[in-house]
Amino acid sequence: MDTLSTAFGDQIKRALKVSKVPTVVNENNVYQEGDPNILSIIDEMVESLILPGSGLDGYENLEDLLQKANSGKACLLLVEHYSNMDLSIVSLFARKAGGRDKDINDALVAIGGIKLNEDNPMVAAFTGAYTKLVIYPSRSIQELDPEKDKEEITRANAINHAAMKALIRCKYKGKLVLVFPSGTRYRPWEPDSKKGVREIDSYIRSFEYMCFVTINGEILHVQKTDMLNDAVSKDIVRVTVSPVVNCKEFRDKVLSQVCNEEDKKQAVADAIMDVLEKMHVTAETERLKLFSDNKI
């Protein structure tokens, strides 16, 4: 099976050549505008891997959420995370589905961890296709030594403070803030990587409306090494967008069923992942039918 580097060497070189993505993040560059030059390269890659029958279900729900965002409401997209092409898939399918390419592209703002910028220049170049808000994940901060890593902890706090201010500016300006509630890609050899992170609760508390988004079918398969060695394959890929959900009502319902001694933040995160998993299972049944319909 081909890897990302063997299948798309030319695209990788082109993206690196035009990339202007900062490979060191600080409090002054946490909000990063997407680069249309790289976007066209990534679109080309995704298009070459998806099979007939691929597309988006529930565009009317996405349109409903976008209308709410344009009316000044704070809106979230909560997306499953299986590979580093998930954002690329959701972005492309959403832009193609309703004929509002620029509207959708301008609205999407993805929350991304600092490693996307700093760990690998190629990953940084590819993520530069999309407008994103960079954060220093709490799990990474927790791994730092309070004494030995004082300078890095100070940098992390400065980045997150700036990101929070930028997020507040985005929330009421017609943006759809895209978050992966698992905080990381699902790795089959690490079951906990599919568990929702507690921090997602703070997003639910501070936003008004949301849609759940599932991705069925895989064109990039995570490996134990780095992204360049992730395996690629062709597949039918379906993105499913749920009806719009009121964030407060969802959270209140979850908490009404939680005992006092339970971790309330984790309960909300678990409930989110449960909704995504149920949607995924339902969508997978429908997706598999497409293989026989398309005689694949």
N, C-alpha and C positions, 0 to 999 in steps of 0.2 A: 504493500500500500504506500502511495506517495505521502510525503510529509509536506508541511507548509513551505519549507525552504526548497524542496526539489520540484514541487508543482508550480510554485509562483516566484521563482528566483528573479525573473525580470520585473515583476510588479514590486517586489521588495526593494530592488535597486532603485526603481523610479520613485517609490515613496520616500526612501531615505534621502534621495537627491533633492526633493522639493520640500522636505519637512522643515518646519520652523518651530516645532514643539520644544519647549524648554525641558531639558533633561535634569535640571535641578529646580525643585519647587520651593518657593518661599511665599511669604504672606502677600507679596505684590503680584503674583501670577497664578493664583488659585483658580480664577475664572479664565478658561481658555476657549476661544472661539474655534469652531470647526473649520477645517481647510477644504474648500471644494475641490482643489486639485487632487488631494489624497482621497476624498470621498469617491471620485469617479474611478479611481484605481481599485478601491475596496469593492465598490458595486460590481465592477468587472469580474472580480474574483468570485463573489457570491453567485452572480449570474451563471458563471461557468460550472458551478457545482450543484445547483438546484435542478431537480427534474420536473417535467411537466406534472401539473397537479399541485405544485407548491403555491402558497399564497397566504392571505390573511383572512380570518373569519372574525366577524364582529366589528367591522370598520365603523358601523353606525354608532357603536359604543365609544370608539375613539373620537369620532366626530362630536359626540355629546360632551365628552370630557374636554375637548378643545374649545368648544363653545363656552363652557363654564370657565375655563382658564381665561378666555378672551373677555369675559364679563367681570374679571377681577378676582375670581376664586382661586385658591391655592390647590393645585392638582398634582397627583402622583400617578406614576405607572410603576407597579410592582412586578418585576420580571424574573422568571426562572433563569438560572445561570448554569449552563452546561459547558460553554466554551467561550473563547475570546472572540468568537464571531457572533455572539448573541446580539450585541448592540447593533452590529452591521446588518444582521438579518431583520431585526425589528424595524430599524430605520428604513431600509430599502423597501420592505413589504408595506410599511405604513405610507411611504411616499408614493408608491405605485398604486395602492388600492383605491384611493379616492380622487386621484387626479389633482391633489393639492400638494405637489412635491415641495415647493418652497415654503408653504405655510407650515407643513409638518416639520421640515428640516429646521426652520427658524424656531419652532416651539420646543423641540427636544433639548433638554439639558440633562446629561447623565452625571450621576455621582460616581466618581472613580477614586480608587486608592492611589497613594503616592507612588507605589511600585510600578504602576503603568507608565509613569514618566521616567523613573530613575533606574529601573533594573536592566532594561534592554532597549537600545536605540531603535530597533526595529519595531518593538511593541509600542514604544512612544510615538513613532511615526504613524503607525496604523491607527492608534487611538486619537491621533490628531485630526482625523477626518471628522470627528464629532465634537460639538460643543460640550464641554464638561466642566464640572466643579470638582477640584481635587481636594481630598481630605486625607488626614493621617489617621488610619483606622485605629480604634481604641485597642484592638487586640495586638497591634504592633507596638503601641505605646506600653502596654502591659509587659511586653517582652524586654523592655529597656531596664537597665539597672539604675535605680534612683541616684546612686553616687557616681558611678562611672560614666553615665550617659546624660548628665545634667544639661549639657549644651544641646543634645538632640531632643531631649524632652522639652526644652524651651522652644526649639524650632517647631516641634510638633504642635505645641499649644498655640503658637503664633499662627501657624497654617490653619488650624481648626477654627480659631477665632475669626480669621479673615474669611474662611469658607462660610461660616455661619452668617456673617454680615452679607456676603454675596448671595447666599441662599435667600435671605430675607428680601433682598432686592429683586430676585427672580420670581418669587412666589406669586406676586400679584401683577405680573407684567405679561400675562398670556403664555407662560411657559408650562410645559409638561415635564416635571422633574422625574427622571427615570432612575430607579433604585433597584439593586439586586438584594432582596431581603436576606439571602444566605450570606452575603458579604464576600463570597468567593465562589469559584466554579465548583460544581459537583465532581468529586473524584471517587469513583466506585470503590477504590481500596481504602477510602476514608469516609465511612458512612456519616460521620458528624459534619462533613462538609456540606451536607444538604440541610442542616439544621439552621433555622432562622437566627439571626443575631439580635440580642436584646435591644441594641441601639435603634432598630427599626421602629420601636414603639414611639420614640421621640418624633419621628416623621409623622406617624399616624396622629399623634396628639396635636401637631402644629399645622397639619394640612386639612382641607375641607372635603375633598373628593378624591377618589382613586379608582383605577381599574387594575385588575389582575391580568397578567399576560403570560401565557404559556408558549413554549416552543417545542414542537414535536418533530423529530427527524434530526439527524446529525450529519453535518458536512465537515466538521472539525472535531477530532476526538482527542481529548486531553491525555497527555502522556506524563510519565513521572519525571521527565527531564524539563526542557523549557519549551516555550511556545513554538519555536522554529521546528521542533521535532514532533509537534502535534500532527497526527495523521489526518489526511483529507480523503473524503469520498463523496460520491454523488448520492443524493437522497431526495425524496419528497419531503419538503419542510412546510409545516403548517404553523402559523402564528395565530393564537386565539386571544381575543380581547374580551374580557367580561363586561357585563353591564356596569354602569357607574355605581359606585358604592359610597355612601356617606361615611367618612372616616370616624366621626364621633359615634355614630350609631353602631358601627362595627366594633369599635373598641369597647363601648359601654356593654354591648351584648357579651363580649368575651369576658370582661371583668365581672359581670353579674354571675358568672358560673365558676369563678375562681375563689378558692378558700383563702382566708386571711394569711395563712402561713406560706402560700405559694408565691413564686416569683412572678409578679404581675407583668413585668416587661417581657419576660420569656414566654408567658402564656399568650400574649398578643402575637409575638413572633411565631410561636408554634401554630397559632390559629391561621396566620397568613400562609404558612407553608402547607398547612392542611388543605386550604382552599386551592392553592396552586396544584397540589398533587392530585386532587379529585378532578380538577379541570384537565390536567395532563392525561390522566387515564381515559377520560371520556373522549378527548380529542384523538388519542392514539388509536382507539377503536375505529374512528372514522377515517383516520389517515391510512391505516392498513388496507381499507377497502379500496383506496385509490390505486394500489399496486395492481390489483386484479382488473380494475376499470381501465387502467392505462396499459395493461398487459406487460407490466414490468417484471 
